[in-house]
Each structure stands twice: as C-alpha cells, then as structure tokens.
C-alpha cells in the first residue's frame, strides 16, 4: 500500500484560504472602480492639508521662511512627482506668476490620478 503524501500544516492552509478570500474580495472592487481624474476641490483640499503641515513645522523652517517658499513646499507636498517634473529645476521665485507651469502641474496631477504616463506633460501648454 502506498504512503499518503504529508499534509500541509493547518496554519498554512488557513493562510492560503485567507489570501484567496482577500483576493476574491479585492478584484471585483477593482473592476468596478474606474480611475477618474482628481477634481479641483480635491486638489484644493489636499493643498490646504499641505499648508497646515507646513505651518505646523513638519516641512522645516525653510518652508515657513517666505510665502514663495511655502508655495513651493506646498506644491512639493501635494505631488512630489509633478513638482519634480515641473518646478524642481526652476522653483517659483518671489512675485512670479507662471500660469503655463501651473496648468502643466494641474495636468500632471490629473494624469497621475489616472495612472497615465507623464510623457508630454512638460511643454503641453507652451504656445
């Protein structure tokens, strides 16, 4: 008579069952929710949270040293990826109003929220 193969430990079986259960619950939820671009209201809400963090000192003294430093830090806080792409090589300076880069940054945030490639974001609003 052949010997039966060894049985896996009960803890391993429980772990596998839990993993399968979690996966079965996760995938339908992912299929139902489609990505959508971040709204202006969500951006505003997140930026206000960044301002609060800056004011509390979480971002260090430099971020509180001037209004423009605070703005650069808030943009970095809001989206490090978009800040790096749009502003990092040339941060905002005192008195500067750069509407083109502001549009690029917002466009970048929308693409990030959708999980899309950021190719073509920089320079997308150059006329």
Secondary structure, 3 states (H helix, E strand, C coil): CCCCCCCCCHHHHHHHHHHHHHHHHHHHHHHHCCCCCCCHHHHHHHHHHHHHHHHCCCCCCHHHCCHHHHHHHHHHHHCHHHHHHHCCCCCCCCCCCCHHHHHHHHHHHHHHHHCCCCCCCCCCCCC
